[in-house]
């Protein structure tokens, strides 16, 4: 049953993002930033972690999940290093994901042929 909830929650988040792009003057890049910020706000007020526990990858994989990772990293680093954690926590928590995105993006750029 957890797969069904992951599919439904993840699909709902992605469908909501598509509606934002289709029904507002926002560009895709604006929508992406909006959803990271929504994840940050939801995590900051304690709403996103229960959603991740309920929906698993359906909530942690979309961009709102990236916002959640940033906030969780900041909270963890503030506990360890105080105010300095505000600056280091988000990058520490998301470093592996960002690194893999850069590596796989570079590999895809080497393999794919650009059009145009």
Buried (B, 14 or more C-beta within 10 A) or exposed (E): EEEEBBEEBBEBBBEBBEEBBEEEEBEEEEBBBBBBEBBBBBBBEEEBBEBBEEBBBBBBBBBBBBBBBBBBBBBBBBEEBEEEBEEBBBEBBBEEEEEEEEEEEEEEEEEEEEEE
